[in-house]
Amino acid sequence: MRIIVCAKHVADSTEVRYDEEKREIELRGLPTKISDYERNALEAAVVLKEAADDVEIDVLMVGGEPQLKTLKEAVAMGADTGYLVEGGWEDPFDPVRTARVLARAVEELEPADLIMCGLVSEDGYNGLTPAALAELLELPLVAPAVQLSPADDSLEAVLDLGDVLRTVRAPLPCVVAVDSSMNVPRLPTVLQVMKVKSDRIVKLGLSDLGLSAAALQESVAGVGLSETASGAVQRKGTVIEGTPEECAAALLAGLRDEGVL
Amino acid sequence: MAMRIVVSAAGADDLRRAAEAARGVTGDVRVEAVALSGGGAVLAPRAADVADVAAAVGGLADAVLEYEAGDGPLGGDVWAAALVAAAGQGADGSADAVFLVDSPEAREAAGRAAVTLDAAAASMCDVVGLDADGRLTAERAVYGGVANGKLVIDKRPAVCLLTAAKVEAAGGAPAPVEQRGPVEATTPAVEVVGDEPVEKTVDLAGARIVVSVGRGLAAADDVAVVESLRAALGAELGCSRPIAEDFKWLPKERLVGLTGTSVTADLYVAVGISGQVQHLTGIKGARIVAAINNDPRAPIVRNADYVVQGDLYKVVPALVAALGGDV
């Protein structure tokens, strides 16, 4: 079985801040990593690989030089080869464009049985890329998956649809979006990341995929972020200190004054 | 020329939310609601008659377009086919936008329809409007809620996935139903093997007081400590992501935040929750936020109205005692 995991390089979302003065989201100089939700997808793939003899995992990432470190981390989690599509930049607010680049790369690589994604990405939270990818590849979509049991030519999966846990069976190949509750991803050690030799990383140019940046811009440009404002809600920030009993009394007095008790 | 917006959703409330959002874009708009029949169920609202769809949207929609989905399971793939058909077939040409309300099936329908319609796609839209140049704009939380952003969508049609929101019952006579014939998915079908209903015991979104617990808790058994405060306040119990997804000490239906439920409570009590932005996004709708935390640098401290700096294992029992409850 061959699995392609689509993984995204993002700024660590716990470090992202809004700069009130510049009125912009401060992303420069932040630590970067594999998007949390794609880490769940990769973990799910590695678990399948550990359970069977003949599973091969490729990680597919879009970007450039800064993404190489992240791609190596992804490969170190237990994949065989990492593919980096250079120049196919990702825009957090244009999931369809991202899906078009990923779809061309998936078609260019050797045929896969499973194409796995996170349910959303840690920056855009759009949740549309897996479906757009499935449509572009003319494949079924299995989402949001919380359990996977592959057979010879099909995949049985349990989907968490909120009010119902639905067991489905999809023919292979198919696109799977993994729910983050499926697993707790392993963290590769520094040594494991260092051990990922450069021959396990393959760079693909947009032209290798029959794409051009200009054509991509032309064909799907359409969504852009124009202005931002802080997302924080102004709160009072009253700090209460003292013994537990004093704190309890002061807090309850404050909440009664607010009329919420 | 009037704008034409196609709306659809998997339940009556969400359908009204989509239709109302479409009405709000501009005064001169034709709103058409898509319903799917067949497969033993009607999508939008699910498992209801198409007449119920027409009544649910009432005067908010100008028409209900009914598509027959055949006998197979109704999934996002078939739904996408109906949206594509509806967006493409209008008296005034193709639609300007397709509005859906977020759900797993709606994401599949939106992603697939956006590709087939060669449309722009935007998610997490709170409000959709028009700018001075007549371009569609969408207000949404970005980077997990660090900022609120305005997207400019310089392409038609636009497929917009809306956040859920409470809307009033629609007034007016039921929208007229137009039969539009069969649609089918263009990709191989996903077979439904079986459904296991998830028992819903929690109404986090509607609760007046929510007590939530986070990573500050040392062990699964200690949920009881916070449960005693929940009981004393007559509150609903919530939690942060590590508790529901990493440790699985509480079911996912209790998860508050971006990937869980957004609360609208009068009072939200965050116990041992550091306050990552994804969690803060889920509590923006709370009127008063109280936090109990021993880390003065935790983000929740800057995002709460009342902050008790202390050990939750001491402060929570003291609160329960002061409320006259059982510690």
Interface residues (C-beta under 8 A of the other chain):
Chain A: S13 T14 V16 R17 Y18 I25 P92 F93 D94 P95 V96 A99 V120 E122 D123 G124 Y125 N126 G127 L128 T129 P130 A131 A132 L133 A134 E135 L136 E138 L139 P140 L141 V142 A143 P144 E156 L159 D160 L161 G162 D163 V164 L165 R166 T167 V168 R169 A170 P171 C174 S180 S181 V184 S219 V220 A221 G222 V223 G224 L225 S226 E227 T228 A229 S230 G231 A232 V233 R235 K236 G237 T238 V239 I240 E241 P244 E245 C247 A248 A249 L251 L252 G254 L255 E258 V260 L261
Chain B: G76 D77 A80 D102 S103 P104 E105 R107 E108 A109 A110 G111 R112 A114 V115 T116 D118 A119 A120 A121 A122 S123 M124 T137 A141 V142 Y143 G144 G145 V146 A147 N148 G149 K150 L151 V152 I153 D154 K155 A158 L161 T186 T187 P188 A189 V190 E191 V192 V193 G194 D195 E196 P197 V198 K200 I209 L233 A244 E245 D246 K248 K252 L258 T259 D266 L267 Q276 V277 Q278 L280 T281 K284 R287 I288 V289 A290 V301 R302 N303 A304 D305 Y306 V307 V308 Q309 G310 D311 K314 V315 P317 A318 L319 A321 A322 L323
